[in-house]
Amino acid sequence: MRLKINVLIAEPSDIIREGLMSLLGDEEFSFLAPMRDLSTDLPQRLPHIQPDILVMNPNLLQSPAKMNLAAIMQARPQMAVVALVYQYVEPNLLQSFKTVIDIREQGSKIPQILRECCQDGDDTADENYDLSERESEVLVLVAQGSSSKEIADKLNISIHTVNTHRKNITRKTGIKSVAGLAVYAMLHNLV
């Protein structure tokens, strides 16, 4: 029997919190008591409640946000911290998260995004990872020199979603430079 993934959701909106829980279902995910805000004792509580994933609204972070997020991550290093975004968040703060879920993301893709966050191992390339169809589309546009904003406009998705795809492409291929990704795209007959 496969163990469920323990998810802690920190989100003040009942609609968004309940909607996310409904999309994820309860076969694969187990939900810990959700939080409306990030209490000051959260870093001390995390080792005891042991979530595998913390899905949180980045706007709940106290100032300075990066230090607050670092304390949360240090409290449970093996936990994936995922940003749930539906309004503007500073891009440099979003880079601190394992991944980003944009509220406009297709509901069927969200469980896959969270499963990928929980996979063991580091962020180096893994031969078993295949790029999804959307990641391949993003890779082609990156290889053609398009910016994240241009890609978002062409594919009719948010910039946050584009950046998540770019992070996943980098993780799956192990390639960090645009030139390297362009070569990868040519070698795999994508362009």
N, C-alpha and C positions, 0 to 999 in steps of 0.2 A: 504494500500500500504506500502510495506516494504522500509525503507530508505536504500539508497546505502551506502556502506562503502567508506569513503574518504581516498584515498591512495596517499601519496607523495613518489615519487621515487627519491632517490639521487644516481645517477650512471653516471659516465662520458661516458660510452660506449653507443652510439646510438643503436647499435644492441641489446645489452642486455636489455636496457631500453624499447625499442619498442617491443622486443620479450616478455618480461614479461607482458607488457600492453596487447599485443595480446592474450597471454595465459589466462589472467584473464577475458578478455571480458569486456563489458560495461553494462551488465544487472544487476550485483550485485555490481560492483565496479565503483566508480567515481574517475577519476584521476585529481589531482591538477597539476599545471604547474610543470613538472619535473625539477630537478636540476642536473647540471653537477658536482657541488661541494657543499660543505657545507659552505655557506657564514657565515661570522662572526656574522651577525645579525639574524641568524636562530632562536636562542632561543627567541628573541624578536618578531619575525614574527609568530611563531607557534600558540600562542593564537588567532591570528587574522585569520590565514588560516585554522585552526582547522582540521588537518588530524586525522583520527582514527588510521591509521597505517603509520609509516615511514619505508619504505624499503630502506636500504642503504648499500652501499659498506663500510665495516668497515675501509678500507684503506683510506677513505676520512677524517677520524677523525684527528684532529690536536693533536700534542703532548702536554701534556700527554693525551692519547686517552681516558682513563677512566674518567678523569675530564671533558673532552669535551663532552663525552656521558652523563655524569651525568647532565651537564647543559642543554642539549637537553631534557632529561627526566623530569627535574624539570620544564621546561617551559610549558609542557603539560603532567601532570602525567597520565592522562587517556589514552594517546596514546601508542599503542604498537610499540616498536622499534624492527625491524626485520633485521638481518644481511643477506645480499645477498653475498654469498661467492663463489669465483671461483679461488682463489689463497690462499696461506698460510696466516693465521691470527692467532695471538697468542691465544691459547685456553682460557687463563684466561680473555682475552678481550671478547671472544664470550660468556662467561658465564654471562656477563652483559646484553645481549640482551634477549628479551622475547623468541625468537626462532631464528633458523638459517635456511635459505633456501640455499641449495647447488645448484649450477647451473646445476648439473647433475640429480637433482630430476625430477621425472616424472612430465610432465606438468599438467596432470590431478589432481595431488595431491596438487599443489601449492594453488589453491583457498581454498581448505579445510584447509590447514595450516594457511592461513590468516584469515579465518572465525573463527577458534579456538582461534586465538590471540585476537580477538575482543570481545569474549564472556565475559560478565560481571561476576564479582565475583573474589574471590581470588584464590590462587593456591592450595586450599585444595581439597580433594577428593569429587567427585560428583557422586552419585549413577547412574545418567543417562549416564555417560560416559562409553562406551564400547571400549575396545582396538581394534585397527584396526588389520588386519591380519599381517601386517608387524610389528606392535608394539608387537604382541603376539610372533612372531618369535624372535624378539630382546629380549623380556622378558625371553623366554626359554633359550637363549644363555647366558644371564646375570645370570640366576639361575644356569646354569651349570658351572659358574665361568669364562666365556670368557671375555677377555678385549675388550674395544671398537675397538681396531685395529683388533683383531681376528674376532670380529663380522662383521666388515666392509669387511674383506677378505672373510669370509664365505658367506655373502649375496651379495657380489659384489656391495657394496655401499660405499660412502665416510665416513670417521670418523665423519665429521660434521653432516651427516645425522643420523648416529648412535646416536650421542649425542643429537640431536633433538628428536629422538624417545625415548631416555632414559628420557629426560625432560618431554615429554608428558606422558610417563608411570608413572613417579613420580607424576605429576599433577593429572592424572586421578585416580590413586590408593591411593594417599596420603601417599605412603610408600617411604622412602628415602634410606633405607639401602638395601644392596645386600641380606643379610640374610632374611629380611622381604619380599623382592620381590621373593625370592626362595620359601618361605612359601606360598605366594599368588599364585604363579604358581602351586604349588602342590595342594592347596585347590580348584583351578579352573581346575584341571585335564589337565594342559598344559605340565607337565613333568611326 
